[in-house]
Amino acid sequence: MNNKSIGISGLSAYVPPYRVWLEDWCEWTGNQWPKVREVVGRSFRVRGPHQSVYTMAATAVMRLINQYDIDPARVKFLGLGTESSTDNSAGAIIVKGMVDQALTAAGKPPISRSCEVPEFKHACLGGVYGMKGALRHLAHDGAGGQAIVVCADIAEYARGSSGEPTQGAGAVAMLLEENPTLAEVDLIRSGSASDYRIMDFRKPMQRFCGQDRSESHQVQDFPVFNGKYSTTCYIDETLHALNDMYDKRNLKAIDYMRSLETVFMHRPYRRMPEQGWALAYLFALGGGGSADRAELASYCYEAGIEPAALLAEMSSKPEIANLATPDRLHFEAYPQAMAVFRVFRASRHYRREILDKMALGSDTMLDLGNLYTAALPAWMAAGFEQALDEHIDLDGQELLTLGYGSGDAAEVIPFTVAADWRAATGKILFADAMRTAVDLSQEQYAALHDGRAVRDLDILPRAEFVIDKVGHSDDRHFQDMGIEYYRYVS
């Protein structure tokens, strides 16, 4: 990175207005609201009938440009992180084209013609990889310019599946540059991990075969997933990425974890980041001093686990991919650690070491659902806004972020909050992006989810992109079959 100070100077978001309250959903489906509230959250958003991952991404980018008064001509890198692509050729260039058209119509210059336009895909980690790509660009051949990375996704699962309450949709755009005004990103001291896990969470193209889209242009993008196994993969990859960072920085894990005040992690639903960080804390206790091991032993004895047996398990190197068979998907990679975790969760240390460090922005996230690549930057945006609203001092503080993508890979990246973060935070307007909401009935939700026409959705788009039409020509001399045409509604 050539020792330059490079990082994030702005964030903006777009969230579709169509909302499903999980308490209502529990009544519709016969699920238990108290359990869903504790494990998942309060509500989630659903894409509208004229929305796609590209319209949401472009709207978030337009908001970023307007809210931070960005000169589009200085933007030399526009990256798109998503796992909801519907075009296997073009990606970020679609977003650039939409934004350029809207900017020109408003009498503003378009984004630079010499702008790079890569798309990054690795499940929910695509946005983090996009951010790293932008930072590397700014550190080398793109020095002196600006970069925008937009994370946009549509998380949808089959109705009746275990993943249904964890759905969501939205986009978050990030402005990156030298001498950042929000937070410096420290790639040199970050940690990485990756390992192929076969069937953790996949989206093979075969799923699209035979879909009837006669009533709607929307393709249903339900993943192939295995919930318990996915949680195991998330925890294991988190541990490996953290260990890589500890080694690079010569850190004592438990001392470092206790020193942190704020942590942002990939958040597919409420409980998963809490569980991942808690397991990391228990593993750090195991590598700590005598007092740390005594604390760990106290949880062990209450769980009926021998401390020596737990330490042996923690030092093992389980092959997670070996669990990817029908008869082993429900096995635990760290069964004794999970038993101790359940005891730890009821202790007074759990709030201080786990929940308090994840407090910033966490309440807002209960109403977003899973945004895949946008989940982590959305939590950061909500966290910065809460800190500003509650006059919490973040000046110079190190924040730890952890991105994760099924498949599997994880990135642990430290951020250092800039001195003038308050001014940059005041332009995020994340709460404003969440404010517009239309609560769906059971019938409206089912229709939107299934790609059918929906009645009585009394909301008109404003200052956002919509799908104007979808091409259907497949002639010899002209083809636009399936290509979306967009319009900016000002």
N, C-alpha and C positions, 0 to 999 in steps of 0.2 A: 504493500500500500504506500510505499515511499514516505512513510511517516507523516503523510498528510492527515489533517483532521477532516474526515468525510463521514457523512451520516444523513439523517432524516431531518428535513426542515418543515415538513407539512404532511398532514393526513386529511383525507376526505372520504366520505362514504355515501353509498346509495343502498337503501333497503326498500324492497317492494312493500307497498302499503297493506297487502293482503295478509291478515294475521289470524292464526288459530290459537285460541287459549287452550292450554293442555288440560285444564280442569274440565272444559267443555268436551275436549277430545276423550277424556276418561269416561265421561257420561255416555258418549256415543259408542264407545268400544268396550265398556265394562272393565276398564283398567282401574287400578287403585291410585287415586289422586295423591295421597300423602307420599306414597313410594315414588311416583313419577316426579313429584315436586322436588324431593330430596336428591334423586339420582340424575334427573334430566334438566328441569328448569320450569319456567312458567308458560312460555309461548314460543311459537316459531312463525316465520314468514314464508309465504308461498309466492312463486313468480306469477305474474299476471298473464293474461291471454295474448298480449302483444309484446312480451318480454323474452329475452334470451340472455345468455351469459354475456354476449357482446353489447347489448343495449345497456345492461347494468354497468359493465366496465366503462363504457364510453361516458355514461352519465357521471360516474365517480371522477373520471379524468377531467371532464368539463368543470365540475365543482371545484376540483383542486386548482385548476388554472384560474378560475374566477376568485376563489376565496383567498388565494395567495398572490394574486396579481402577477402571475407568471408570464414572462415573455416567451411565447411558444417557439420563437426562432432560436432560443437558447437550448431547447430540449433536443438532445442528440441521441437519446436512448429512451425508447418506450417499450417496456417489457410487460408481457401478460402472463401471469401465473394462474393456471386453471386446470381442473380435471373434468370440466364440463364442455369442452370444445365440441362443436357440431360440424366443424370443417377440418378435414384431415390434411389440408394444404395450407390455407392461410390462417392467421391467428391475430397477433397484435396489429398487423397492417389493417385489418378490418376496423379495429378501434381507432387507429390513426385516421383512416379515411372518414369515418363518421365525425370525429372531432374537428378535423380540418374543414369539413363542409359547414359545420355549425359555426366555427370561428369566422370563416369567410363571410357567412351570411350576417354575422354580427359586426362586420367591418373590422375584424381583427386579423392579424397575420396568422397563417397556418403554422403547424409544427414544422420544424426544419426539414427540408427535403433530404438532408444528409443524416437523418435520424435512423438509428438501427431499430429494428422491430422484431425481436425474438419472442417466441412463446416458450414457457417453461412448464414442463409436465413431470411431476412425480407425486401423484396423489395430493395430499394436503400440504406437501412441502414445496410445491412448485413456486409459490410466492416468495418463500425464503430464498430459494435458489435464484429467483429473479432478482431479488434485492442484492444478493451476493454478486451476481453478474453485473448489476448496475454500479456497485461500489468499485469493482475491479475496472470497469470501463472508465469511471471518473478518476481512478488512480493512475491510469495510463493514457491511452490514446484519446480519451474523452475529457482530459483535464481541462478545467475552466468552464465546462458546460454544465448542464443540468440533466437529470434523469428522472423519469417517472416510471414506477412499477405499479401496475394495478392487479390486484388479486380479486378474482370474481368466480363465483361458483353457484351451482344449484344442487343442493343435497336433497335427493328424493328417494324414497324407499316404497316398496309395495305396501299398499294398505293391508293391515293385518300382520305385518312383519314386526319383529322386535325393534327394527330401526326406525319405524314410522314416527315415533315422538321426537326423534332427533333430527328431523328435517330442518331445512332452512334455505335462504337464498339472499344474496347481497354481494356487494363489491366494496373494496377499500383501495384507494389510490395513495401512493406515497411519493413525495418529492424528495429527491436525494441530490446532495451537492457538497462542495467543499465548504468548510466553516459552517456546519449545520447549526440551525437555530433551535432545534428540538432535542436531538440526541446524537452523539457521536457513536458510530458502530465500530466495534473493535474485532475485525476478522482475524487478526494475527493471534489473538488469545482465545479464539473460539474452538469448539470441539465438534467433531463429526463422527458419525457411525452409519454403517449400512450393511445389510445382509438380506439375501433373497429368501422370502418366507412362503412362496408358492401360492397360498390361497387365503392370505390374511384379508385382503380387500381388493377386489379386481373388477375390471370393466371390459371384458372381452367383447369384441365387436359382434360376436355371434348372438348376443342378447337382442340386437336390433332386428334380427331376421324375423319376418312374418308380422311385424307390427302394423296395425291398421291405423293409418294417419289420415283417413278420408275426411274426418271432421276437424282436424287440427294439424298444423304444421309441426307441432312439438313432438319430438322423439323422447320417449320415456327412458331415463338413464339410470335404472335401478342397478346397484352394484351387486356383485357376488361377494357375500361377506359371512364371516363366522364370528359372532360377537365375543365369546369368551376367549377365543384364540387371538382376536385382534387386541384385546386388552393385554394379554400376555406379551404380544409383540411390542406394543407401545411401551410397557414398563421396561422390558429388556433393552430396547434401543435407547431409551432415555438414560438408563444406567451406563451404557457403553459410551454414549456421546459425552456425558458428564465426566466419565473417567478420562476420556481423551483431553478434555479441557483441563482437568486437574493435573494431568501429566505435563501438559504444555506449560502451565503456569506454576508448577511445583507447589500446588496448594494442598493443604490438609483439608479434606473434604468437609468434615463436620464443622470446623472453624469457619470455613468459607460460607457454608449454608446458613449458619447462625448469624453471620455478619450481614447478610442480605436483608433488605427491608421490603423489596418488591420483586415479584417473579411473575412473568407472563409466559404461558405455555399454550401449545395447541390444545384447543378445547372442543372436542366433538360433542360433549355434553358435560354437565356440571361435575360429576363425580370423577371422571377419568384423570384430569390433571391433578386433582387432590390426591388420588391414589398413587399416581406416578411420582409426585414430589415426596409423598410420605414414605414410599418404598426406598427412594433415594436417600432419605434422611436415616432410615433404619440401617441401610448399608453403610452410610457414613459413620454411624455410631459404632458399627462393627470394626471399622478401621481407625477408631479414635483411641484416646487414652483410657486409663483405668476408670475414671468417672463416667466416661461415655459408655464403656462396656457395661458398667454397673447399671446405667439407665436402661440399656438394651436388655440386660439380664432380668430386670424387674418386669418388663413386658413378657419376656420368655416364660418366666415362672407362672405368671397369671394365665398364660396361654397353654401351659403344660408342655412346653418345649424346652429341651436342654440347650443352654446357650452354646455349648461346644458344637452341637449338631447344627444349629442355625449358622454359626460361623463357617462351618464346613460347607454348608449349602451355598452361602454367599460367595465363597471362593471357588465354587464349581463353575464350569462353563457349559451350561446346557445347550444342546443343539435344538433350537426352537423349531426349525424346519422339520425335525423328526416328529413333531406333534401334529403335523398337517396331514393326518389321516382320519377317516370317519370315526375310528374307535378311540382316537387319542386327542381329539380337538378340545375336549373338556378337561384335559389334564393341566395341572399347574406346573410351570417351570420352576417356581420357587414356593412349594406348598407350605413349608414351615415359616417362611417370611410372610406369606399371606395370612397365616394364622396369627402371627405376632402383630401384623398390621391391624387386624380387627380389634385387638386389645388396645393398641396404641391410639386408634381412632377415638376411643372413649376416655383418653387421658387428658389432663390439663395442658400437657405439652403440645398436644395436637393443634389446638387453636393458635398458640403462640408461634410455633415453628412451621405450620402448614397453612392454616386458614388466614391468619393475619397477613402473611406475606403475599397472599393472592387476593387480598380484599379490594384493592383499587380496581374499579370497573366491573367487579364480579356480579354486582346486582343487575347492572344493565345487561350483562351477557345472558342472564336468565331468560330474557325476552328475545333472543336472536336465533336460537337453534344452532345447528351446525352450519358454518359457512365454508367448510373445507379450507382452501388456501387463504381465505379472508378471515378465518377465525382468530388467528393470532394478532394480525394488525388491528382488527376490530377491538379486541380486548385492550390493546395498547391505547387506542384512541379513546376508549371509554375510561381507561385508567388515568390518562393525562387530564381529561376533562374533570374527573372527580377530584383529582389533586388540586386543580385550579379552583374549583367551586368551593372546596373545603379548606383552602389556604394551607395545604400541606406542602412543606418545603422539600423539593426534590433537587435543588441546586447541587450539581456535581455528584449526585448519587449514582452508584452503579446499579443498573437494573439487569436482571438476567432474563433472557428470552430463550425459549425452547420450541423449535418447530419440529413437526413430525409428519412423515408421509408413509402410509401403508405400503408394504412391499418388500423391504422396510428400510427407512433411513431417518436420521434425526440430526438436527443442528442445534448446538448450544452456543449462543452468541451474546456476549456482554455489551450493554449500551451504557454510555455515560451521559447523564442529562446535562444539556447546555445551560449556560447562565441565563439566557433570555428565553427559556422554554415557555414562560407564561404567555408572551406575545404570540408565539407560534401556536400554542394550544388554544388560544382564544379564537383562532380561525378554523379549527377543526369542525365545529358545528355538528358533532356526532349526535347530540341529543336532538337537534333539529331534524336530522335525517331519520330518526326513530319516531318522531312525533306524528307524522301522518300515518294513520292506521284505519283499516276497515276490518271489523271483526266478522269472520265468515261463519255462516250457518253450516250445518252438517252437509246439506245438499250442495251449497256453493263450493265448499272445500272438496267434496268428492268430484264435482265436475271439473274444477280447476286442476286437481291432481290427475285426473284421467284424460285431460286434454279435450274436454267437451265444452260446448258453449255454456256460458254462465249468465244467468239473469240477475238483474237488480244489483249490479256492481256499480253503485252511484258515485264513481270517482273518475275524474278526467285527468290525464297525464299533464304535468306542468314542469317545464324546465327539465325535460328528460327525453331520451331517445326511445322510440318505439319501432316495432316492425311494421312497416307500411304495407308490404305485400311479400309474397314468396313466389319465386319463379316456378314455372311448370313446363316451359318449352323444352322439347327434346328433338327438335327438327335437325335436319342435316346442316342447314345454314345458320342456325342460331340455337344455342342451348343455354338455359339458365335454371335447369331443373334443381329445385331445392335451395337456390340462392336467395338469401334474405335481402330485401331492400329496406333501408331505414329512413326515418324522418325524425328531426329534432323538433319537439313541441315546446316552443318558448313561452 
